[in-house]
Amino acid sequence: MRQICKQRRMEAAVQGERKAMLVRISGRVQGVSFRIWTLEEAERLGLSGWVRNEADGSVKALIAGPETAVSAMLARFWKGPRGASVSGVVSESADPDQASAGFRITG
């Protein structure tokens, strides 16, 4: 167990600190390809996690990766794809281990 923790710390130091955020994006974000755009942007940044539509009309995403990439994605959420009109981006810290490898659309 100690060896695994030490290895993870060394990997984090090499790759930059790994961070995860659970994000809710509100506004006109459904029906404008927001999930596909999020998938493409997350892959460009090397993030893992997921994105899905919520019943209240918002989009929810879990993004995880190097701190700089997570910060860049949070900023990109404010713009969104063409046709989107983002009125809010609310994020909270999450456990990076909750994000599986790769990025996917879950709903």
Beta strands, then each sheet from edge to edge (+ up, - down):
strand 1: 18-28
strand 2: 48-53
strand 3: 59-66
strand 4: 85-93
strand 5: 103-105
sheet 1: 4+ 1- 3+ 2- 5-
end
